[in-house]
Amino acid sequence: MNNAHDQTTQDTREKKGFPLSPKQVVGVVLLLLVAIFCAQNTGDTTIKLFGGETESPLWVWLLGVLALGVLIGILLPVGRKKD
């Protein structure tokens, strides 16, 4: 029983390199790009939808559309294998 714990501790210590996976690195880079894009597009814009009209800063709309895209990607996993 003690050998399993010792092996796990040894494996953890031997693990070296970058602590993030490549997928996580891509996610962080994309997050930074979105943050920069939103920071540069702060002017007010008018959105027309179904006959209604509203005005808000562009970055609010950009983050809202990003959030909708993430939500759709989570709810409709196209091309992923079921576990």
N, CA, C and O atoms as CSV, one atom per row, in Angstrom:
chain,resi,resn,atom,element,x,y,z
A,1,MET,N,N,0.836,-1.191,0.000
A,1,MET,CA,C,0.000,0.000,0.000
A,1,MET,C,C,0.876,1.248,0.000
A,1,MET,O,O,0.588,2.219,-0.701
A,2,ASN,N,N,1.914,1.216,0.768
A,2,ASN,CA,C,2.820,2.350,0.840
A,2,ASN,C,C,3.580,2.535,-0.469
A,2,ASN,O,O,3.908,3.664,-0.834
A,3,ASN,N,N,3.868,1.435,-1.187
A,3,ASN,CA,C,4.597,1.520,-2.450
A,3,ASN,C,C,3.822,2.298,-3.492
A,3,ASN,O,O,4.421,3.049,-4.262
A,4,ALA,N,N,2.493,2.140,-3.542
A,4,ALA,CA,C,1.674,2.867,-4.517
A,4,ALA,C,C,1.749,4.363,-4.257
A,4,ALA,O,O,1.869,5.155,-5.191
A,5,HIS,N,N,1.678,4.749,-2.992
A,5,HIS,CA,C,1.767,6.169,-2.644
A,5,HIS,C,C,3.145,6.726,-2.989
A,5,HIS,O,O,3.261,7.833,-3.516
A,6,ASP,N,N,4.187,5.953,-2.690
A,6,ASP,CA,C,5.547,6.383,-3.008
A,6,ASP,C,C,5.740,6.539,-4.508
A,6,ASP,O,O,6.405,7.474,-4.953
A,7,GLN,N,N,5.160,5.626,-5.299
A,7,GLN,CA,C,5.285,5.677,-6.757
A,7,GLN,C,C,4.584,6.927,-7.300
A,7,GLN,O,O,5.119,7.610,-8.174
A,8,THR,N,N,3.378,7.225,-6.777
A,8,THR,CA,C,2.638,8.413,-7.217
A,8,THR,C,C,3.420,9.679,-6.894
A,8,THR,O,O,3.526,10.576,-7.731
A,9,THR,N,N,3.958,9.753,-5.702
A,9,THR,CA,C,4.750,10.919,-5.303
A,9,THR,C,C,5.973,11.059,-6.195
A,9,THR,O,O,6.330,12.166,-6.599
A,10,GLN,N,N,6.617,9.933,-6.505
A,10,GLN,CA,C,7.804,9.963,-7.356
A,10,GLN,C,C,7.425,10.407,-8.771
A,10,GLN,O,O,8.142,11.206,-9.375
A,11,ASP,N,N,6.298,9.897,-9.312
A,11,ASP,CA,C,5.854,10.292,-10.648
A,11,ASP,C,C,5.562,11.782,-10.701
A,11,ASP,O,O,5.887,12.450,-11.682
A,12,THR,N,N,4.944,12.307,-9.638
A,12,THR,CA,C,4.612,13.728,-9.594
A,12,THR,C,C,5.872,14.571,-9.588
A,12,THR,O,O,5.937,15.599,-10.262
A,13,ARG,N,N,6.873,14.146,-8.832
A,13,ARG,CA,C,8.121,14.897,-8.774
A,13,ARG,C,C,8.883,14.839,-10.089
A,13,ARG,O,O,9.549,15.801,-10.470
A,14,GLU,N,N,8.784,13.713,-10.781
A,14,GLU,CA,C,9.520,13.543,-12.032
A,14,GLU,C,C,8.870,14.293,-13.185
A,14,GLU,O,O,9.524,14.553,-14.196
A,15,LYS,N,N,7.602,14.642,-13.053
A,15,LYS,CA,C,6.902,15.358,-14.109
A,15,LYS,C,C,7.482,16.767,-14.213
A,15,LYS,O,O,7.390,17.562,-13.277
A,16,LYS,N,N,8.069,17.056,-15.349
A,16,LYS,CA,C,8.651,18.378,-15.551
A,16,LYS,C,C,8.106,18.949,-16.839
A,16,LYS,O,O,7.474,18.246,-17.627
A,17,GLY,N,N,8.352,20.215,-17.045
A,17,GLY,CA,C,7.883,20.852,-18.261
A,17,GLY,C,C,6.823,21.888,-17.945
A,17,GLY,O,O,6.663,22.319,-16.803
A,18,PHE,N,N,6.116,22.270,-18.967
A,18,PHE,CA,C,5.103,23.298,-18.843
A,18,PHE,C,C,3.871,22.729,-18.151
A,18,PHE,O,O,3.398,21.659,-18.534
A,19,PRO,N,N,3.335,23.421,-17.135
A,19,PRO,CA,C,2.221,22.869,-16.369
A,19,PRO,C,C,0.878,22.854,-17.114
A,19,PRO,O,O,-0.067,22.216,-16.651
A,20,LEU,N,N,0.778,23.530,-18.237
A,20,LEU,CA,C,-0.466,23.571,-18.995
A,20,LEU,C,C,-0.379,22.673,-20.221
A,20,LEU,O,O,0.683,22.528,-20.826
A,21,SER,N,N,-1.507,22.075,-20.578
A,21,SER,CA,C,-1.550,21.264,-21.791
A,21,SER,C,C,-1.602,22.191,-23.002
A,21,SER,O,O,-1.935,23.367,-22.855
A,22,PRO,N,N,-1.284,21.696,-24.184
A,22,PRO,CA,C,-1.360,22.542,-25.381
A,22,PRO,C,C,-2.766,23.107,-25.592
A,22,PRO,O,O,-2.911,24.241,-26.049
A,23,LYS,N,N,-3.781,22.344,-25.272
A,23,LYS,CA,C,-5.167,22.809,-25.406
A,23,LYS,C,C,-5.431,23.999,-24.474
A,23,LYS,O,O,-6.116,24.949,-24.853
A,24,GLN,N,N,-4.890,23.942,-23.270
A,24,GLN,CA,C,-5.052,25.038,-22.324
A,24,GLN,C,C,-4.290,26.279,-22.778
A,24,GLN,O,O,-4.766,27.399,-22.591
A,25,VAL,N,N,-3.128,26.096,-23.363
A,25,VAL,CA,C,-2.347,27.222,-23.867
A,25,VAL,C,C,-3.119,27.932,-24.977
A,25,VAL,O,O,-3.190,29.161,-24.998
A,26,VAL,N,N,-3.696,27.162,-25.896
A,26,VAL,CA,C,-4.503,27.754,-26.971
A,26,VAL,C,C,-5.676,28.517,-26.375
A,26,VAL,O,O,-5.997,29.614,-26.834
A,27,GLY,N,N,-6.319,27.954,-25.361
A,27,GLY,CA,C,-7.435,28.626,-24.705
A,27,GLY,C,C,-7.028,29.950,-24.080
A,27,GLY,O,O,-7.749,30.941,-24.198
A,28,VAL,N,N,-5.883,29.974,-23.419
A,28,VAL,CA,C,-5.393,31.205,-22.790
A,28,VAL,C,C,-5.054,32.247,-23.860
A,28,VAL,O,O,-5.369,33.425,-23.695
A,29,VAL,N,N,-4.423,31.828,-24.942
A,29,VAL,CA,C,-4.080,32.761,-26.027
A,29,VAL,C,C,-5.357,33.345,-26.639
A,29,VAL,O,O,-5.436,34.551,-26.873
A,30,LEU,N,N,-6.344,32.504,-26.894
A,30,LEU,CA,C,-7.612,32.992,-27.452
A,30,LEU,C,C,-8.316,33.940,-26.490
A,30,LEU,O,O,-8.900,34.937,-26.913
A,31,LEU,N,N,-8.263,33.631,-25.199
A,31,LEU,CA,C,-8.862,34.508,-24.202
A,31,LEU,C,C,-8.188,35.881,-24.212
A,31,LEU,O,O,-8.861,36.908,-24.124
A,32,LEU,N,N,-6.863,35.895,-24.318
A,32,LEU,CA,C,-6.136,37.166,-24.385
A,32,LEU,C,C,-6.500,37.952,-25.650
A,32,LEU,O,O,-6.664,39.171,-25.601
A,33,LEU,N,N,-6.623,37.248,-26.781
A,33,LEU,CA,C,-7.006,37.922,-28.024
A,33,LEU,C,C,-8.404,38.523,-27.922
A,33,LEU,O,O,-8.636,39.635,-28.396
A,34,VAL,N,N,-9.327,37.804,-27.314
A,34,VAL,CA,C,-10.689,38.325,-27.128
A,34,VAL,C,C,-10.662,39.550,-26.219
A,34,VAL,O,O,-11.343,40.540,-26.489
A,35,ALA,N,N,-9.879,39.486,-25.143
A,35,ALA,CA,C,-9.782,40.618,-24.225
A,35,ALA,C,C,-9.211,41.849,-24.926
A,35,ALA,O,O,-9.712,42.957,-24.736
A,36,ILE,N,N,-8.179,41.665,-25.726
A,36,ILE,CA,C,-7.586,42.789,-26.471
A,36,ILE,C,C,-8.584,43.339,-27.484
A,36,ILE,O,O,-8.732,44.554,-27.618
A,37,PHE,N,N,-9.265,42.451,-28.192
A,37,PHE,CA,C,-10.249,42.874,-29.193
A,37,PHE,C,C,-11.369,43.681,-28.540
A,37,PHE,O,O,-11.777,44.718,-29.063
A,38,CYS,N,N,-11.863,43.206,-27.403
A,38,CYS,CA,C,-12.929,43.927,-26.701
A,38,CYS,C,C,-12.437,45.273,-26.178
A,38,CYS,O,O,-13.171,46.260,-26.224
A,39,ALA,N,N,-11.204,45.318,-25.682
A,39,ALA,CA,C,-10.656,46.565,-25.150
A,39,ALA,C,C,-10.495,47.621,-26.241
A,39,ALA,O,O,-10.568,48.817,-25.961
A,40,GLN,N,N,-10.278,47.186,-27.487
A,40,GLN,CA,C,-10.091,48.128,-28.586
A,40,GLN,C,C,-11.405,48.536,-29.249
A,40,GLN,O,O,-11.423,49.452,-30.070
A,41,ASN,N,N,-12.500,47.866,-28.901
A,41,ASN,CA,C,-13.797,48.161,-29.509
A,41,ASN,C,C,-14.790,48.544,-28.423
A,41,ASN,O,O,-15.707,47.789,-28.102
A,42,THR,N,N,-14.588,49.739,-27.863
A,42,THR,CA,C,-15.400,50.177,-26.736
A,42,THR,C,C,-16.491,51.176,-27.113
A,42,THR,O,O,-17.293,51.565,-26.264
A,43,GLY,N,N,-16.526,51.588,-28.357
A,43,GLY,CA,C,-17.525,52.568,-28.766
A,43,GLY,C,C,-18.936,52.004,-28.729
A,43,GLY,O,O,-19.133,50.794,-28.845
A,44,ASP,N,N,-19.926,52.894,-28.566
A,44,ASP,CA,C,-21.325,52.471,-28.560
A,44,ASP,C,C,-21.758,52.059,-29.956
A,44,ASP,O,O,-21.307,52.615,-30.958
A,45,THR,N,N,-22.634,51.080,-29.998
A,45,THR,CA,C,-23.181,50.617,-31.263
A,45,THR,C,C,-24.660,50.311,-31.076
A,45,THR,O,O,-25.103,49.962,-29.982
A,46,THR,N,N,-25.412,50.446,-32.152
A,46,THR,CA,C,-26.840,50.177,-32.119
A,46,THR,C,C,-27.095,48.815,-32.744
A,46,THR,O,O,-26.625,48.535,-33.847
A,47,ILE,N,N,-27.831,47.978,-32.049
A,47,ILE,CA,C,-28.190,46.655,-32.535
A,47,ILE,C,C,-29.684,46.644,-32.824
A,47,ILE,O,O,-30.496,47.021,-31.978
A,48,LYS,N,N,-30.033,46.211,-34.018
A,48,LYS,CA,C,-31.439,46.086,-34.413
A,48,LYS,C,C,-31.765,44.606,-34.539
A,48,LYS,O,O,-31.082,43.866,-35.247
A,49,LEU,N,N,-32.817,44.182,-33.841
A,49,LEU,CA,C,-33.208,42.783,-33.873
A,49,LEU,C,C,-34.722,42.682,-33.716
A,49,LEU,O,O,-35.289,43.177,-32.742
A,50,PHE,N,N,-35.362,42.040,-34.676
A,50,PHE,CA,C,-36.812,41.826,-34.667
A,50,PHE,C,C,-37.591,43.121,-34.472
A,50,PHE,O,O,-38.563,43.152,-33.718
A,51,GLY,N,N,-37.186,44.158,-35.125
A,51,GLY,CA,C,-37.887,45.428,-35.063
A,51,GLY,C,C,-37.503,46.287,-33.869
A,51,GLY,O,O,-37.842,47.469,-33.835
A,52,GLY,N,N,-36.806,45.725,-32.892
A,52,GLY,CA,C,-36.359,46.490,-31.731
A,52,GLY,C,C,-34.970,47.049,-31.965
A,52,GLY,O,O,-34.252,46.618,-32.867
A,53,GLU,N,N,-34.607,48.004,-31.148
A,53,GLU,CA,C,-33.314,48.655,-31.293
A,53,GLU,C,C,-32.761,48.961,-29.912
A,53,GLU,O,O,-33.479,49.452,-29.041
A,54,THR,N,N,-31.494,48.672,-29.717
A,54,THR,CA,C,-30.851,48.989,-28.444
A,54,THR,C,C,-29.411,49.426,-28.688
A,54,THR,O,O,-28.783,49.017,-29.665
A,55,GLU,N,N,-28.901,50.252,-27.797
A,55,GLU,CA,C,-27.545,50.764,-27.948
A,55,GLU,C,C,-26.733,50.414,-26.709
A,55,GLU,O,O,-27.157,50.661,-25.581
A,56,SER,N,N,-25.567,49.839,-26.936
A,56,SER,CA,C,-24.644,49.458,-25.864
A,56,SER,C,C,-23.220,49.509,-26.406
A,56,SER,O,O,-23.013,49.576,-27.617
A,57,PRO,N,N,-22.241,49.478,-25.503
A,57,PRO,CA,C,-20.854,49.393,-25.982
A,57,PRO,C,C,-20.644,48.109,-26.783
A,57,PRO,O,O,-21.210,47.064,-26.461
A,58,LEU,N,N,-19.833,48.201,-27.817
A,58,LEU,CA,C,-19.598,47.058,-28.690
A,58,LEU,C,C,-19.014,45.872,-27.933
A,58,LEU,O,O,-19.332,44.726,-28.252
A,59,TRP,N,N,-18.165,46.121,-26.937
A,59,TRP,CA,C,-17.546,45.016,-26.213
A,59,TRP,C,C,-18.585,44.165,-25.480
A,59,TRP,O,O,-18.386,42.963,-25.303
A,60,VAL,N,N,-19.688,44.780,-25.054
A,60,VAL,CA,C,-20.756,44.015,-24.398
A,60,VAL,C,C,-21.355,43.019,-25.379
A,60,VAL,O,O,-21.587,41.859,-25.039
A,61,TRP,N,N,-21.603,43.482,-26.598
A,61,TRP,CA,C,-22.178,42.599,-27.621
A,61,TRP,C,C,-21.194,41.503,-28.015
A,61,TRP,O,O,-21.581,40.352,-28.216
A,62,LEU,N,N,-19.925,41.871,-28.122
A,62,LEU,CA,C,-18.915,40.872,-28.482
A,62,LEU,C,C,-18.815,39.758,-27.442
A,62,LEU,O,O,-18.757,38.580,-27.793
A,63,LEU,N,N,-18.794,40.131,-26.169
A,63,LEU,CA,C,-18.731,39.115,-25.121
A,63,LEU,C,C,-20.012,38.293,-25.065
A,63,LEU,O,O,-19.975,37.095,-24.788
A,64,GLY,N,N,-21.146,38.939,-25.329
A,64,GLY,CA,C,-22.412,38.214,-25.353
A,64,GLY,C,C,-22.458,37.183,-26.464
A,64,GLY,O,O,-22.903,36.055,-26.250
A,65,VAL,N,N,-22.005,37.559,-27.641
A,65,VAL,CA,C,-21.968,36.624,-28.769
A,65,VAL,C,C,-20.969,35.502,-28.503
A,65,VAL,O,O,-21.233,34.350,-28.848
A,66,LEU,N,N,-19.825,35.818,-27.893
A,66,LEU,CA,C,-18.853,34.794,-27.527
A,66,LEU,C,C,-19.467,33.802,-26.535
A,66,LEU,O,O,-19.312,32.590,-26.686
A,67,ALA,N,N,-20.163,34.320,-25.525
A,67,ALA,CA,C,-20.796,33.453,-24.530
A,67,ALA,C,C,-21.846,32.551,-25.178
A,67,ALA,O,O,-21.940,31.370,-24.842
A,68,LEU,N,N,-22.631,33.098,-26.102
A,68,LEU,CA,C,-23.616,32.285,-26.820
A,68,LEU,C,C,-22.930,31.197,-27.644
A,68,LEU,O,O,-23.403,30.061,-27.690
A,69,GLY,N,N,-21.833,31.536,-28.284
A,69,GLY,CA,C,-21.090,30.557,-29.069
A,69,GLY,C,C,-20.543,29.429,-28.218
A,69,GLY,O,O,-20.590,28.265,-28.616
A,70,VAL,N,N,-20.026,29.768,-27.053
A,70,VAL,CA,C,-19.514,28.743,-26.132
A,70,VAL,C,C,-20.664,27.860,-25.658
A,70,VAL,O,O,-20.533,26.636,-25.615
A,71,LEU,N,N,-21.787,28.476,-25.305
A,71,LEU,CA,C,-22.951,27.721,-24.846
A,71,LEU,C,C,-23.469,26.777,-25.924
A,71,LEU,O,O,-23.791,25.624,-25.636
A,72,ILE,N,N,-23.549,27.251,-27.148
A,72,ILE,CA,C,-23.982,26.401,-28.256
A,72,ILE,C,C,-22.986,25.261,-28.469
A,72,ILE,O,O,-23.389,24.126,-28.723
A,73,GLY,N,N,-21.708,25.551,-28.368
A,73,GLY,CA,C,-20.690,24.514,-28.513
A,73,GLY,C,C,-20.786,23.445,-27.440
A,73,GLY,O,O,-20.514,22.273,-27.699
A,74,ILE,N,N,-21.168,23.841,-26.246
A,74,ILE,CA,C,-21.323,22.873,-25.162
A,74,ILE,C,C,-22.595,22.042,-25.351
A,74,ILE,O,O,-22.588,20.828,-25.150
A,75,LEU,N,N,-23.677,22.706,-25.735
A,75,LEU,CA,C,-24.965,22.019,-25.853
A,75,LEU,C,C,-25.092,21.179,-27.114
A,75,LEU,O,O,-25.806,20.176,-27.115
A,76,LEU,N,N,-24.418,21.566,-28.182
A,76,LEU,CA,C,-24.506,20.843,-29.445
A,76,LEU,C,C,-23.123,20.358,-29.867
A,76,LEU,O,O,-22.505,20.944,-30.757
A,77,PRO,N,N,-22.638,19.301,-29.240
A,77,PRO,CA,C,-21.280,18.834,-29.535
A,77,PRO,C,C,-21.202,18.118,-30.883
A,77,PRO,O,O,-21.201,16.888,-30.927
A,78,VAL,N,N,-21.136,18.855,-31.958
A,78,VAL,CA,C,-21.071,18.297,-33.306
A,78,VAL,C,C,-19.684,17.740,-33.554
A,78,VAL,O,O,-18.685,18.418,-33.316
A,79,GLY,N,N,-19.622,16.507,-34.031
A,79,GLY,CA,C,-18.343,15.900,-34.379
A,79,GLY,C,C,-17.589,15.285,-33.219
A,79,GLY,O,O,-16.481,14.786,-33.414
A,80,ARG,N,N,-18.148,15.303,-32.016
A,80,ARG,CA,C,-17.478,14.668,-30.881
A,80,ARG,C,C,-18.071,13.290,-30.636
A,80,ARG,O,O,-19.265,13.063,-30.828
A,81,LYS,N,N,-17.222,12.394,-30.216
A,81,LYS,CA,C,-17.680,11.048,-29.889
A,81,LYS,C,C,-18.369,11.065,-28.531
A,81,LYS,O,O,-17.943,11.767,-27.613
A,82,LYS,N,N,-19.434,10.288,-28.418
A,82,LYS,CA,C,-20.108,10.165,-27.130
A,82,LYS,C,C,-19.318,9.219,-26.242
A,82,LYS,O,O,-18.813,8.193,-26.698
A,83,ASP,N,N,-19.220,9.576,-24.968
A,83,ASP,CA,C,-18.486,8.731,-24.009
A,83,ASP,C,C,-19.360,7.625,-23.489
A,83,ASP,O,O,-18.914,6.817,-22.674
